[in-house]
């Protein structure tokens, strides 16, 4: 198991950086220390055949092998109905919330970047979680670390949403009341090269999931959609009443098609309750530095690309056009810290307890940052110079796209709280503690971050 060791130092800066990790772990481990033991016989995140040691990258990116339920105690489900008489409305709602959290929530794609951060928030809120993931673009090490941070177990099922048999198997072994659906492949450029794979995985997989949910009478869903469903917005910041489409790439169309399926389903059956979450450019990492983004190959998103330039893996950042109608000529986007995005999903799950029908929410900060501003923010966080090169615009790119998230602020009681500086600092901390992502060991101390700052 990864551990972070304390290191005595004369540097005040190093102590502060170290405490950001150590204090976080100390604060949360008290919740249930027994569940943080590293003994094999106590670990909940384990498959019967020790599949935890499988490679995180199966040969077929869309088909998971060894589809086996991984939790040996799946028979422990009970009906958590309330036997109380009619109390005050507030007390009844509180009891219903407790009942909901005693049942399982399925998180598809929960070992991925956004999924793992959301699983951590869900565990810390009190939900019981089952993660289903085919590990095609994720890593089981993320869930191991989530367990340590939360001090609670994660139930893991290796399976694929394109397999109805996998879905039926996991639904037959756990009493779910809701699903948070992340599982998707998501590279915009790649989607234009292999569109059929995207439609199969994202659309067919989602269709299979909803069919099996219907079969097992689980009719509460949080769908992790995307701001790409707006296409080129007519008004910025864009709100939920904006026109949807036309979308310029297959990835965005898969999200839009799934949204349309969900709306049709909710119209046909009023028992369904769905929150569609359209989010804008997640970045950053957990403040502990223990979980973060681990892209496969060359990153498609700006900040992971900047990180690889800082690591010397790529020569420079490519800025696609500097002649847009923006303050510095480069494209402006709305970036949101991944931990804020995770709390948004938890807020949406709570919303389902109120049976809202089908509702859509933007999750974003409402503040736009240009590409050059992002580069400057990372230079500030790392105290390193970042080389960049201006190249031609990409087809389909718009000058500015930011979110109006006021509806989520009002109806979900949710607001992002982390700044761009924090996004960059947390991402850099993750990078320093995990220079090879989940493929290498976690560095011994967070003091490496401060040490590198002084040497640069």
Buried (B, 14 or more C-beta within 10 A) or exposed (E): EBEBEEEEBEEEBBBEBBEBBBEBBEEBBEBEEEBBEEEEEEBBBBBEEEBBEBEBEBEEBBBBBEBBBBBEEBEEBEEEEEEEEEEEEEEBEEEEEEBBBBBBBBBBBBBBBBBBBBBBBBBBBEBBBBBBBBBBBBBBBBBBBBBBBBBBBBBBBBBBBBBBEBBBBBBEBBBBBBBBBBBBBBBBEBBBEBBEBBBBBBBEBBBBBBBBBBEBEBBBBBBBBBBBBBBBBEEBBBBBEBEBEEBBBBBBBBBBBBBEBBBEBBEEEEEBBBBBBBBBBBBBBBBBBBBBBBBBEEBBBBBBBBBBBBEEEBEEBBBBBBEBEBEBBBBBBBBBBBBBBBBBBBBBBBBBBEEBBBBBBBBBBBBBBBBBBBBBBBBEBBEBEBEBEBEEBEEEBBBBBBBBBBBBBEBBEBBBEBEBEBBBBBBBBBBBBBBEBBEEEBBBBBBBBBBBBEEE
